[in-house]
Amino acid sequence: MDEPTIPFGEPELWRVSAFQRAMSELAAMPDPASGLGTRLSSLSPSLLADLQRFEHTPHGAEVLEVMAACLRHSQNVAIHLDREGFVVPVTVFPRERLFHSPLPMASLLEPSMANLRLLQVEPAVLKPPGHKHSELVGAAHMYHPLGTLLWLLALYGPRRELLPEIAGPAVYRVAPGLDLRNLEISGALASAIARLRREAVPLRALADWPGLDMERASRLLNALYLQSGLMISRTHPAALSGGWLASLTRGRREEG
């Protein structure tokens, strides 16, 4: 079995190929019932059921979908990611709004978040800071704000469409009191967020706003949802007529 490799002067990281062979030798191969590359039987029944929704999708679960599920069920999990051929373990603590990674935040997010691939999910062994089992708490500098990771994963990660929880006929608005001051937001996104604080719109209409398109609008809504900052209405008149109304409005603007 290959030894762990240290790329780019970073902490020891397994190569993906070595990690997969090690998991095979430990009888921890992907669960054929899930397609998730995860020890599903060790997860809580509620989270297990949530994740199994993705078993028939072409590429299996994406990291953003798993993150969203962990938040909904408030379960600490360890997620193993393929980052440019090396395995990065990320432990998520939804209640504390923290995550643990052996890599600094900047290194974790480079060179391209769009290529991050989910390898395995399992219950967390590590504990958050201040836990009574201090021997299972990592070094303080390895814990980072979860909100920042979720925001950047939503905007620049692999997923380009709305998360299934917020997709479908609906209008969206930023929740009152949402505090995004700890995030770096500027340009078209900042303008769109300010406008979403005042009005509720369907996805099609949002995609027509300056600096946005369907993908960028979807990513923005995912990011706001993962900050617990998105209000969703499926009974608003614009939600029920959003498809034809947005098309009609766009057509009139083009004619003008």
C-alpha positions as CSV (number, residue, x, y, z in Angstrom):
1,M,0.0,0.0,0.0
2,D,1.3,3.4,-0.9
3,E,2.5,5.8,1.8
4,P,0.7,9.1,2.4
5,T,2.1,11.8,0.2
6,I,2.8,15.5,1.1
7,P,1.9,17.7,-1.9
8,F,2.8,21.4,-2.1
9,G,4.4,21.5,1.4
10,E,1.0,20.7,3.0
11,P,0.1,18.2,5.8
12,E,0.2,14.5,5.0
13,L,-2.6,13.7,2.5
14,W,-3.4,10.3,1.0
15,R,-3.5,9.9,-2.7
16,V,-7.0,9.0,-3.8
17,S,-5.8,5.7,-5.3
18,A,-4.1,4.7,-2.0
19,F,-7.1,5.8,0.0
20,Q,-9.4,3.7,-2.0
21,R,-7.2,0.6,-1.7
22,A,-7.0,1.1,2.0
23,M,-10.7,1.3,2.3
24,S,-11.0,-1.9,0.3
25,E,-8.6,-3.7,2.6
26,L,-10.6,-2.5,5.6
27,A,-13.8,-3.9,4.1
28,A,-15.2,-0.4,3.8
29,M,-16.1,-0.4,0.1
30,P,-19.0,1.8,-1.1
31,D,-22.4,0.6,-0.1
32,P,-24.0,-0.8,-3.3
33,A,-27.4,0.3,-2.1
34,S,-26.3,4.0,-2.0
35,G,-23.8,4.8,-4.7
36,L,-22.4,7.4,-2.3
37,G,-19.1,5.9,-1.5
38,T,-20.0,6.0,2.2
39,R,-20.3,3.7,5.3
40,L,-24.0,4.4,5.3
41,S,-24.9,1.9,8.0
42,S,-23.0,4.0,10.5
43,L,-25.0,7.1,9.9
44,S,-28.3,8.1,11.6
45,P,-31.4,6.7,10.0
46,S,-32.7,10.1,9.1
47,L,-29.5,11.3,7.5
48,L,-29.2,7.9,5.8
49,A,-32.7,8.2,4.2
50,D,-31.9,11.7,3.1
51,L,-28.6,10.7,1.4
52,Q,-30.1,7.7,-0.3
53,R,-32.2,10.0,-2.5
54,F,-29.1,10.5,-4.6
55,E,-28.3,6.8,-5.2
56,H,-29.8,6.9,-8.8
57,T,-28.3,10.2,-9.9
58,P,-25.7,9.9,-12.7
59,H,-22.8,11.0,-10.6
60,G,-24.0,10.1,-7.1
61,A,-24.2,12.7,-4.3
62,E,-22.3,16.0,-4.6
63,V,-20.5,17.5,-1.7
64,L,-23.0,20.4,-1.4
65,E,-25.9,18.0,-1.2
66,V,-24.2,16.1,1.6
67,M,-23.4,19.4,3.4
68,A,-27.0,20.5,3.2
69,A,-28.2,17.1,4.5
70,C,-25.8,17.3,7.5
71,L,-27.1,20.8,8.3
72,R,-30.8,19.7,8.1
73,H,-30.1,16.8,10.5
74,S,-27.6,18.5,12.7
75,Q,-25.3,15.5,12.5
76,N,-21.5,15.7,12.8
77,V,-19.9,13.9,9.8
78,A,-16.5,13.3,8.3
79,I,-16.5,13.9,4.6
80,H,-13.5,12.8,2.5
81,L,-13.0,14.9,-0.7
82,D,-10.9,14.3,-3.8
83,R,-8.9,17.5,-4.3
84,E,-6.7,17.3,-7.3
85,G,-5.9,13.6,-6.7
86,F,-5.4,13.9,-2.9
87,V,-7.8,13.1,-0.1
88,V,-8.8,15.9,2.2
89,P,-10.8,15.0,5.3
90,V,-13.3,17.6,6.4
91,T,-15.3,17.2,9.6
92,V,-18.5,19.2,9.8
93,F,-20.1,20.4,13.1
94,P,-23.4,21.9,12.2
95,R,-24.5,23.0,15.7
96,E,-21.2,24.8,16.3
97,R,-21.1,26.2,12.7
98,L,-17.6,25.0,12.4
99,F,-15.6,22.5,10.3
100,H,-12.2,20.9,10.8
101,S,-9.6,20.4,8.1
102,P,-5.9,19.7,8.2
103,L,-5.5,22.3,5.4
104,P,-5.7,26.0,5.9
105,M,-8.9,27.5,4.4
106,A,-7.1,29.0,1.5
107,S,-5.3,25.8,0.6
108,L,-8.5,23.8,0.8
109,L,-10.3,26.0,-1.6
110,E,-7.5,26.0,-4.3
111,P,-6.8,25.5,-7.1
112,S,-10.4,24.9,-8.2
113,M,-13.4,24.1,-6.0
114,A,-15.3,23.1,-9.1
115,N,-13.3,19.9,-9.2
116,L,-13.9,18.8,-5.6
117,R,-15.4,15.2,-5.7
118,L,-17.0,13.4,-2.8
119,L,-15.3,10.1,-1.9
120,Q,-16.8,9.0,1.4
121,V,-19.1,10.0,4.2
122,E,-19.0,8.6,7.8
123,P,-19.9,9.7,11.3
124,A,-17.3,12.1,12.8
125,V,-14.7,10.9,15.2
126,L,-13.3,14.3,16.0
127,K,-15.1,16.6,18.4
128,P,-15.7,20.3,18.4
129,P,-13.7,22.7,20.6
130,G,-14.6,22.6,24.3
131,H,-15.9,19.0,24.1
132,K,-15.5,17.0,27.3
133,H,-13.5,14.3,25.4
134,S,-10.6,16.7,24.8
135,E,-8.4,13.9,23.4
136,L,-10.7,13.9,20.4
137,V,-10.5,17.6,19.8
138,G,-8.1,18.8,17.1
139,A,-5.7,21.7,17.1
140,A,-7.5,25.0,17.4
141,H,-6.0,26.4,14.1
142,M,-7.6,23.5,12.2
143,Y,-11.2,24.7,13.0
144,H,-12.8,27.2,10.6
145,P,-16.2,28.9,10.2
146,L,-18.6,26.6,8.4
147,G,-20.5,29.5,6.9
148,T,-17.5,30.6,4.9
149,L,-17.0,27.1,3.5
150,L,-20.7,26.6,2.6
151,W,-20.8,30.0,0.9
152,L,-17.8,29.4,-1.3
153,L,-18.8,25.8,-2.1
154,A,-22.2,27.0,-3.2
155,L,-20.8,29.8,-5.4
156,Y,-17.8,28.0,-6.9
157,G,-18.2,24.2,-6.2
158,P,-19.3,21.5,-8.6
159,R,-23.1,22.0,-8.2
160,R,-24.6,24.4,-10.8
161,E,-28.3,23.8,-10.2
162,L,-30.6,24.5,-7.3
163,L,-30.5,22.1,-4.4
164,P,-33.6,19.8,-4.6
165,E,-34.9,21.2,-1.3
166,I,-35.4,24.7,-2.8
167,A,-36.1,23.8,-6.5
168,G,-39.5,23.9,-8.2
169,P,-42.1,26.6,-8.5
170,A,-41.3,29.2,-5.8
171,V,-40.3,32.7,-5.1
172,Y,-37.3,33.6,-3.0
173,R,-36.4,36.4,-0.7
174,V,-33.6,37.1,1.8
175,A,-34.7,36.6,5.4
176,P,-34.8,39.7,7.6
177,G,-31.8,40.0,9.8
178,L,-29.5,37.8,7.8
179,D,-26.0,38.8,8.7
180,L,-23.5,38.3,5.8
181,R,-20.8,40.7,7.1
182,N,-18.3,38.0,7.6
183,L,-18.4,37.0,4.0
184,E,-16.7,38.8,1.1
185,I,-19.5,39.8,-1.2
186,S,-19.3,42.5,-3.9
187,G,-20.5,43.5,-7.4
188,A,-23.6,41.8,-8.9
189,L,-24.0,39.4,-6.0
190,A,-24.1,42.2,-3.4
191,S,-26.6,44.2,-5.5
192,A,-28.8,41.1,-6.0
193,I,-28.8,40.3,-2.2
194,A,-29.7,43.9,-1.4
195,R,-32.6,43.7,-3.9
196,L,-33.7,40.3,-2.5
197,R,-34.0,41.9,0.9
198,R,-36.8,44.1,-0.6
199,E,-38.6,41.8,-3.0
200,A,-39.5,38.2,-3.7
201,V,-38.8,36.8,-7.1
202,P,-38.8,33.4,-9.0
203,L,-35.6,31.9,-10.2
204,R,-36.2,32.9,-13.9
205,A,-36.6,36.6,-12.9
206,L,-33.6,36.5,-10.7
207,A,-31.5,35.1,-13.5
208,D,-32.3,38.2,-15.6
209,W,-30.9,40.6,-13.1
210,P,-27.7,42.4,-14.0
211,G,-24.6,40.2,-13.7
212,L,-26.6,37.0,-13.2
213,D,-27.6,34.1,-15.4
214,M,-29.5,30.9,-14.5
215,E,-26.4,29.2,-13.1
216,R,-25.2,32.1,-11.0
217,A,-28.7,32.8,-9.7
218,S,-29.0,29.2,-8.7
219,R,-25.7,29.2,-6.9
220,L,-26.6,32.4,-5.1
221,L,-29.9,30.9,-3.9
222,N,-28.1,27.8,-2.7
223,A,-25.6,29.9,-0.9
224,L,-28.3,31.9,0.9
225,Y,-30.2,28.7,1.8
226,L,-27.1,27.2,3.4
227,Q,-26.7,30.4,5.5
228,S,-30.3,29.8,6.8
229,G,-31.1,33.1,5.1
230,L,-33.5,32.2,2.3
231,M,-37.3,32.6,2.6
232,I,-39.2,30.4,0.1
233,S,-42.8,30.7,-0.9
234,R,-44.6,28.2,-3.1
235,T,-48.0,29.8,-2.8
236,H,-47.1,33.3,-3.9
237,P,-48.8,34.3,-7.2
238,A,-45.4,34.8,-8.8
239,A,-44.4,31.3,-7.8
240,L,-47.4,29.8,-9.6
241,S,-47.1,31.9,-12.7
242,G,-43.3,32.4,-12.6
243,G,-42.6,30.4,-15.7
244,W,-44.8,32.1,-18.2
245,L,-44.7,35.5,-16.4
246,A,-40.9,35.7,-16.4
247,S,-40.8,34.7,-20.1
248,L,-43.5,37.3,-21.0
249,T,-41.6,40.0,-19.1
250,R,-38.3,39.1,-20.7
251,G,-40.0,39.1,-24.2
252,R,-41.4,42.6,-23.7
253,R,-38.1,43.9,-22.6
254,E,-36.4,42.5,-25.7
255,E,-39.1,44.0,-27.9
256,G,-38.6,47.3,-26.3
